[in-house]
Amino acid sequence: MPLVEYSLSTDRQGMYDVTDKVNAAVGSSGVQEGVAIVFTPHTTSAITINEDSDPAVIHDLLLGLRTAFPDQSAFRHGEGNSAAHLKSSCVGVSEQVIITGGRLLLGTWQGIYFCEFDGPRKRRFYVKIMEG
């Protein structure tokens, strides 16, 4: 089944709605019933599903993550982005979404987001469609 690669340019931190891109990959695949896996190969980014109707949710999520994982002088990682690694590990680098009737099975308010914790960067994410 198809594997689709997408690229995006990011700001320092942010969440980017990629739902339309994942829907396009599903549509192009022709798969009616199955699963879409969305994955980022970067250790300071993540993929998540959350509300896509109120932009304040994104603000609050990023604020909460910055509060939960602040930069600390005690971190030893030489690049100075340990907080970004922690956020990536806790949010996770992939999501799976059921495909039914040729469409993603998402809730009314749900969208799929690429999360940037260490930008600005040129990033990639992949969508793997599996029939079944």
NORSUL-V308200 format. One line per field, one symbol per residue. ss: DSSP state (2 for helix, 1 for strand, 0 for the rest). A space follows every 50 residues. Layout:
# NORSUL-V308200
ss = ???
This chain:
# NORSUL-V308200
ss = 00111111100001111022222222222000111111100000111111 10002222222222222200000000000002222222222001111111 00110000011111110000011111111110
